[in-house]
Amino acid sequence: MKHFVTSLIALALAGVGSLIGCSDDSNNTTGGGNNNGGGAVALDDLGTKTAELYCSLIYSCCTMAEQAQMYEEVTPKPTNEAECVQTFATFFDGFVLGEQKKAVAAGRLGYDGELVAECIPKLKGVCSAFEDDLFKNDAECSKIFVGKVADGGDCANDDECAGASSVCVGDSGDNEFGKCQPRGAVGASCDFEDDCTTGYCDYFTNACGELKAIGEACTGSDCKDSYCNSTTSVCTAKKADGAACMSYDECTSGECDTETDTCVVPPVPAPFCDGM
């Protein structure tokens, strides 16, 4: 299964997602306190504290048009920073942190409340935090939640695994828990491509497979540095800009213009909530 984390930008635009950056570093300890006098931020206060940071960035880094875009799927729409905090604190506490709190209580995740207290003022006013998952914008702050499950232990998702290269395998479908294990070599069980050192999971066999070279037979996403030609079912070299294409994976640039059916250089996205 994948991580708790999704982009905060996507969270605001879609109204769904997760909040806090996670790490596979298992050396941190569970924090407590109430942050009075600069102490640790209790886990129960994390939703509100993070909403305060998030909304301060919205009102210091985003134009009015960008704020409107951030609130597009939010009902009712906040009209000021205080209302923003109230809205997102409720959302984070109600829909985001529930599973993480359960994992901390069960000992599968560690939480560092002291680190949160250090990171909130550190990230305040840092508009580039919108480019990632807020706390993940900083290497140290990404360790707020840490996996504590050793290989072979029960896990609900990848973030709960303590090993630097470990993933939670078998937690998809009807299974609530899987097992932490290192990313597998060819033949190891898998649910997702990230479960495999090769980067390819054969979903017909749920086993890690070997990526194919140019000229070898393929079935879909099993080609290395090439694409699987749907007509010939052979791994084929990717195409340069200007070449005809039917899908993005045919192009070296990763972009196939749907109007001209040609490979193109992807457009540079306009700056978003950059404080300008």
C-alpha positions in Angstrom: 0.0 0.0 0.0 1.1 3.6 -0.5 1.9 6.3 2.0 -0.4 8.5 4.0 1.0 11.5 2.3 -0.3 13.4 -0.7 0.4 16.9 -1.8 -1.2 19.7 0.3 -1.8 21.6 -2.9 -3.8 18.6 -4.2 -5.5 18.4 -0.8 -6.7 21.9 -1.0 -7.8 21.6 -4.6 -9.5 18.2 -4.3 -10.6 18.3 -0.7 -9.1 15.0 0.0 -5.7 13.6 0.9 -3.2 13.5 3.8 -1.1 16.0 5.6 2.1 15.1 7.3 5.4 14.0 5.8 6.6 10.6 6.9 10.0 9.0 7.1 11.5 5.5 7.4 13.8 6.8 10.2 12.8 5.0 13.4 15.0 6.9 15.9 12.5 9.5 17.0 10.2 9.1 20.0 6.6 9.9 20.7 6.1 13.6 21.7 3.6 15.0 24.2 2.8 18.3 25.9 0.7 21.2 24.7 3.3 23.5 23.2 2.9 26.1 25.9 6.3 27.8 26.4 7.7 26.1 23.3 7.1 22.6 24.5 6.2 19.6 22.3 3.0 19.7 20.3 0.6 16.9 21.5 -0.7 14.7 18.7 -4.2 15.8 19.5 -3.2 19.4 18.8 -1.4 18.6 15.6 -4.4 19.2 13.3 -4.9 22.7 14.6 -1.2 23.6 14.7 -0.7 22.5 11.2 -3.8 24.2 10.0 -2.5 27.5 11.5 0.8 27.0 9.6 -0.9 26.0 6.4 -3.4 28.9 6.5 -0.7 31.4 7.3 1.1 30.3 4.2 -2.1 30.6 2.1 -2.5 34.2 3.2 1.2 35.2 3.0 2.1 33.4 -0.2 -1.0 33.2 -2.4 -2.8 35.9 -4.4 -6.5 36.3 -4.0 -7.0 34.3 -7.3 -4.8 31.5 -5.9 -6.7 31.5 -2.6 -9.9 31.1 -4.6 -8.3 28.1 -6.4 -7.2 26.6 -3.1 -10.8 26.8 -1.8 -12.5 25.7 -5.0 -13.7 22.4 -3.5 -14.1 23.6 0.1 -17.6 24.3 1.5 -18.2 26.7 3.1 -15.3 28.7 1.7 -13.2 30.5 4.3 -13.3 34.3 4.0 -10.3 35.0 6.2 -7.3 33.3 7.9 -9.2 32.4 11.1 -12.0 30.7 9.1 -9.3 28.9 7.1 -7.8 27.5 10.3 -11.1 26.4 11.6 -12.0 24.7 8.3 -8.7 22.8 7.8 -8.2 21.9 11.5 -11.6 20.2 11.4 -10.7 18.4 8.2 -7.2 17.3 9.3 -8.5 16.0 12.6 -11.5 14.3 11.2 -10.2 12.8 8.0 -6.4 12.9 7.9 -4.9 12.1 11.3 -7.3 9.4 12.5 -5.3 6.5 11.0 -2.0 8.0 12.1 -3.3 8.3 15.7 -4.3 4.7 15.6 -0.9 3.7 14.4 0.9 5.7 17.0 -1.3 4.2 19.8 -0.6 0.7 18.4 3.1 1.4 18.4 3.5 1.1 14.6 4.4 4.8 14.2 6.4 7.1 16.3 5.5 10.8 16.6 7.9 13.6 17.5 6.0 16.5 19.0 9.1 18.4 19.9 10.2 18.3 16.3 6.7 19.7 15.3 7.3 22.6 17.7 10.6 23.3 16.1 9.4 23.0 12.5 6.3 25.2 12.7 8.2 28.5 13.2 10.9 27.2 10.8 8.5 26.7 8.0 6.4 29.8 8.6 6.7 32.2 5.6 8.5 29.5 3.5 6.3 29.7 0.3 8.3 26.9 -1.3 6.7 24.5 1.2 3.7 24.4 -1.2 6.0 22.6 -3.7 5.9 19.5 -1.5 4.0 18.0 1.5 4.5 21.1 3.7 6.7 19.3 6.4 8.5 17.2 3.7 9.9 20.5 2.3 12.5 20.2 5.0 14.6 17.1 5.4 14.5 17.1 9.3 10.8 18.1 9.5 9.9 15.1 7.3 10.7 12.9 10.3 7.6 14.0 12.4 6.1 10.5 11.9 8.5 7.5 11.7 7.9 3.9 11.0 8.5 1.5 13.9 7.6 -1.9 12.4 10.5 -4.2 11.8 10.6 -6.5 8.8 8.2 -9.4 9.3 5.8 -7.3 11.5 2.2 -6.3 10.7 1.8 -3.0 9.0 -1.1 -1.0 7.5 1.0 1.0 4.9 4.6 1.6 3.8 5.1 4.5 6.3 4.9 2.1 9.3 7.9 0.1 8.2 11.1 1.0 10.0 13.6 -0.3 7.4 15.0 2.4 5.1 14.1 0.3 2.0 11.2 -1.7 3.5 7.6 -1.6 2.2 4.3 -3.0 3.5 3.3 -5.9 1.2 -0.1 -7.6 1.3 -2.1 -4.8 2.7 -4.2 -4.1 -0.3 -7.7 -5.4 -1.2 -9.5 -7.0 1.7 -6.5 -7.2 3.9 -6.2 -4.6 6.7 -2.6 -5.5 7.4 0.4 -6.7 5.4 4.0 -7.5 6.4 7.0 -5.1 6.3 9.7 -6.5 4.1 12.6 -5.1 2.1 11.8 -4.2 -1.5 11.8 -7.5 -3.4 14.0 -8.8 -6.1 12.6 -10.7 -9.1 10.1 -13.3 -7.9 9.3 -11.6 -4.6 5.6 -10.9 -3.8 4.4 -7.4 -4.6 1.3 -5.2 -4.8 2.8 -2.1 -6.3 5.8 -1.2 -8.5 7.5 0.4 -5.5 7.5 -3.0 -3.7 10.2 -4.2 -6.2 13.8 -3.2 -6.6 13.3 -3.6 -10.3 10.4 -1.1 -10.3 8.1 -3.6 -12.0 5.4 -5.6 -10.4 3.6 -8.2 -12.6 0.0 -7.7 -11.6 -1.0 -11.0 -13.1 1.2 -13.0 -10.8 1.7 -10.4 -8.0 5.5 -11.0 -8.2 8.4 -8.7 -9.0 9.5 -9.0 -12.6 12.6 -8.1 -14.6 12.3 -5.0 -16.9 12.7 -5.8 -20.5 15.2 -4.4 -22.9 14.5 -2.8 -26.3 13.4 -5.6 -28.8 12.1 -7.9 -26.1 8.5 -9.0 -25.9 6.4 -6.9 -23.4 2.9 -6.8 -21.8 2.6 -3.1 -20.7 4.8 -1.3 -18.2 7.6 -3.8 -18.2 10.1 -2.0 -20.5 13.3 -0.4 -19.3 14.0 3.1 -20.6 11.6 2.4 -23.5 7.9 1.8 -24.1 5.7 -1.3 -24.9 4.5 -0.9 -28.5 0.8 -1.8 -28.4 0.9 -3.0 -32.0 4.0 -5.2 -31.9 4.1 -6.0 -28.1 7.8 -5.3 -28.2 9.8 -2.8 -26.1 10.6 0.1 -28.4 12.9 3.1 -28.1 11.1 6.3 -27.0 10.5 9.0 -29.6 12.1 12.5 -29.9 10.2 15.8 -29.8 8.1 16.2 -33.0 7.6 12.5 -33.6 4.1 11.0 -33.9 2.7 9.5 -30.8 -0.5 8.1 -29.3 0.4 8.2 -25.6 2.8 10.0 -23.2 4.9 6.9 -22.5 6.1 6.8 -26.2 7.9 10.2 -25.8 11.3 10.9 -24.4 9.9 14.1 -23.0 7.0 12.2 -21.3 4.5 14.5 -23.1 2.3 13.7 -26.1 0.2 16.6 -27.4 -3.3 15.3 -27.9 -4.2 17.9 -30.5 -1.3 17.3 -32.8 -0.5 13.7 -31.7 3.2 14.6 -31.5 5.9 14.4 -28.8 6.5 17.8 -27.3 8.5 19.4 -24.4 6.0 19.6 -21.5 5.1 23.2 -20.6 6.7 24.8 -17.6 3.9 25.3 -15.0 3.2 28.8 -13.9 4.4 29.6 -10.3 1.8 28.9 -7.7 1.6 30.6 -4.3 5.2 31.7 -4.5 4.7 35.0 -2.6 5.0 37.1 -5.8 
